[in-house]
Amino acid sequence: MTTDTGEQSQWAGFVALVLACIGALIAIGGSLAFFLGELRSSGWSVWPLPALALLDWAVLGAFGFFGAYFTRKPSPAYWPRAAWFVPGALLPLGVLGGFSIGPLVLFSLLFFLASAILLTIQQKLRWLDHLGLLLVGAVTNLGFLLILIVISDLAR
């Protein structure tokens, strides 16, 4: 029994969407859980850090889900780029988060990366362009996070 390519393509798109949804749930739920945990455990202000880093993680999670969702629809060409930008942007957040939020960020990164790979295969997109977006996402979010850290230190 064989299946046609169109049916396989639909399944790949559906699995990519499910993976992105799991990644978004981990990102949004994890950032909310860490934020509430920080509020309860410390008498210190969580603003601007770690609150802005957690907000960054949640926004990237939502953006990654929308990237996967709208890539499956007939929509503008920037959504597949968003699906690759998000895993790259999560990489420095996971590294800088280290032992606190790092493992959960890396889990969401893996789900978004698998989703982006499936979407690239399904849409028959060029790999090199999208791997470059992974790097752009990493550099952009690293710069953003470093700016947040500097501003946070200046505010104290």
N, C-alpha and C positions, 0 to 999 in steps of 0.2 A: 504494500500500500504506500503510495507516494502522495505528498501534498504539493500543491503548486507554490510557486515562489511568492505570489501575492498573499497567500494565507500565512506563510512563514514570516513575511514582512510585517503583517498585522500582529502576529504573536510577538515578534521582536519589539515592536513599538509598545505593545501592552506591557511586556515585561520591563522595558525601560521605564515606562511610566510608574509601575509599581515600585521599582527600585528607587526612583527619584522621590516617590511619596514616602517611602521608608526613611530615606536620607533626610527629607524635610522634617518628618516627625522627630527624628533623633536630634536634628539641629534646633528646632523650635522648642521641643520638650526639654532637651538637655540644657539649653540656655536658660529657660524659665526655671528649671529645677535648681541650677547652680545659683541663679540670681536670688531666688527665695531662700536657699540655704545660706548664702552670704548675708542676707538681711537678718536672718534669725541668729546666726552664730557670732557675728561681730557687731560691736557697738560702733564701728567705724562707718563712715560713709562709703557706699559702693560707687559713688559717682565721682569722677568720670570713669575711673577704672575700678573694677572689672566690668562695670555696667555697659560701657560702650563696646568692649570686645564681645560681650555676650549678645548685645544687640546686633553687632556685625555678623555673628554666627547665625542668629535667627533670620536676619534679612537675606543672607546668602542661601540659607536653606529654602526659604520661600522662592527666591529668585531661581534656584536650581530646579525646583519643582515646576515653576512656570516655563522655564526653558525646555524641559522635557515635554510638558503638556502641549505647548504651542508648536514644538517641532513636528509633532504628529499631525497638526492641522495645516491646511494651506494658509500659511501666514508669512510674514516677512522673513528674510534670510538671517536676521540677527538672532533668532531664538536658538538655532543649533550652536551658534557661537556662545551664547549664554550657558548652554549645557556644558561646554568645555571650560568656560571661564571660572565657573563656581568651584570645581574640584581644585583648580590651581589656586584660587583665592583661599580655600580652606587649608591648604598645606602650611603656610606660615602661621596661621592661627593655631593649628595643631602643634607645631613645633614650639612656638612661643608660650602656648598654654601648658606645655610640658606635662607634668604629672597631675595637674588639676583637671582641666577640661580636655587636654590633649587626646586621651584615648577615645572619648566620645566623638570629638571632632574628626579623628581619623576614621572612625566607623562611618560617619556620615559622608566623609570624603570618598571612601571605597564604594558606597552605594551610588553616589553621584557619578563617580568615574565609570563604574559598570554601566550605568544608564547612558552616559555620553558615548561610550564605545558601541553599545547596541544601537543607539540612534544614528551614529555615523555609518554603521553597517547597513541599517535599514534604509537610510536616505541615500546611500552610495555617495557619501561626501568625501572630499579630499582630506586624508589624514594629516598631512604636513601642516596645512592651514590651521587645523584645530589643535594640534599639539603645540603650535606656537601660541594659541590662545590660552592654553594651560599655563605656559610660562608667563604670559602677560598677566594673567590672574594672580599668579604667585607674587610677582614683583609689585603689582599694584597694591594688593592687600598688605604686603609686607611694609611698603611705604606708608600706607594708611595707618597701620598698627604702630609703627615707629613714631609717627607724628602724634598719635594719641598718647603714647608713653611720654614723649617730650612735653606735651601740653599738660599732662597730668603732673609731671614733676615740677613744672613751672608754677602750677596752681597751688602747690603746697607750700 
